[in-house]
Amino acid sequence: MNNTAVSLDINVFQEAKREAENLNISVPEFCSMAIKEFLKNNQKSTITSQLDSFYSINKAVIDDDIMQAQCNLLSEEDWEW
């Protein structure tokens, strides 16, 4: 494993230290886990942005038969207001 030094705000470091102690792991392990989680969640945002961009140009089209089947199902539902 390659190691890299990272500077953290003292308040962030202290919070990370408390959380690491609660999890019974080292601060570097905790920070590594936090960064991995951030990157994983950020990738979802990137994918969502890419899909939004695609569908802003390419409109989604629903087949008429599927649309009619969905409408038929909705009319059978009991609606409470």
Phi, psi and omega per residue, in radians:
M1 nan 2.370 3.060
N2 -1.536 2.469 3.122
N3 -1.910 2.509 3.104
T4 -2.377 2.395 3.093
A5 -1.409 2.436 3.125
V6 -2.300 2.331 3.085
S7 -1.584 2.317 3.122
L8 -2.164 2.551 2.964
D9 -0.985 2.474 -3.063
I10 -1.019 -0.661 3.126
N11 -1.159 -0.685 3.101
V12 -1.152 -0.751 3.125
F13 -1.061 -0.791 -3.125
Q14 -1.096 -0.698 3.096
E15 -1.136 -0.748 3.115
A16 -1.082 -0.707 3.135
K17 -1.093 -0.774 3.115
R18 -1.072 -0.797 -3.124
E19 -1.134 -0.711 3.114
A20 -1.083 -0.737 3.101
E21 -1.085 -0.731 3.111
N22 -1.065 -0.602 -3.130
L23 -1.571 -0.057 -3.135
N24 1.053 0.749 3.071
I25 -2.296 2.939 3.130
S26 -1.346 2.794 3.103
V27 -1.076 -0.779 3.101
P28 -1.043 -0.673 3.084
E29 -1.101 -0.775 3.130
F30 -1.061 -0.821 -3.133
C31 -1.101 -0.688 3.100
S32 -1.085 -0.768 3.110
M33 -1.093 -0.735 -3.119
A34 -1.122 -0.744 3.134
I35 -1.149 -0.750 3.103
K36 -1.039 -0.766 3.130
E37 -1.104 -0.747 3.108
F38 -1.047 -0.812 -3.130
L39 -1.109 -0.709 3.112
K40 -1.073 -0.797 -3.138
N41 -1.202 -0.607 3.137
N42 -1.198 -0.586 3.096
Q43 -1.083 -0.665 3.108
K44 -1.071 -0.711 3.123
S45 -1.107 -0.690 3.120
T46 -1.120 -0.757 3.122
I47 -1.107 -0.761 3.116
T48 -1.064 -0.753 3.119
S49 -1.081 -0.723 3.120
Q50 -1.134 -0.724 3.101
L51 -1.149 -0.739 3.094
D52 -1.026 -0.760 3.134
S53 -1.105 -0.783 3.138
F54 -1.060 -0.849 -3.067
Y55 -1.337 -0.214 3.029
S56 -1.306 -0.404 3.120
I57 -1.727 -0.727 -3.083
N58 -1.888 1.801 -3.095
K59 -1.216 2.390 3.094
A60 -1.286 2.390 -3.140
V61 -2.099 2.258 3.108
I62 -1.791 2.271 3.122
D63 -0.978 2.415 -3.102
D64 -1.000 -0.701 -3.132
D65 -1.139 -0.686 3.114
I66 -1.174 -0.743 3.123
M67 -1.056 -0.751 3.138
Q68 -1.144 -0.716 3.119
A69 -1.089 -0.706 3.115
Q70 -1.155 -0.724 3.116
C71 -1.118 -0.686 3.116
N72 -1.092 -0.695 3.124
L73 -1.156 -0.697 3.140
L74 -1.123 -0.649 -3.119
S75 -1.199 -0.347 3.128
E76 -1.474 -0.242 -3.122
E77 -1.271 2.535 3.007
D78 -1.517 2.132 -3.109
W79 -1.784 2.312 3.074
E80 -1.997 2.301 -3.126
W81 -1.951 nan nan
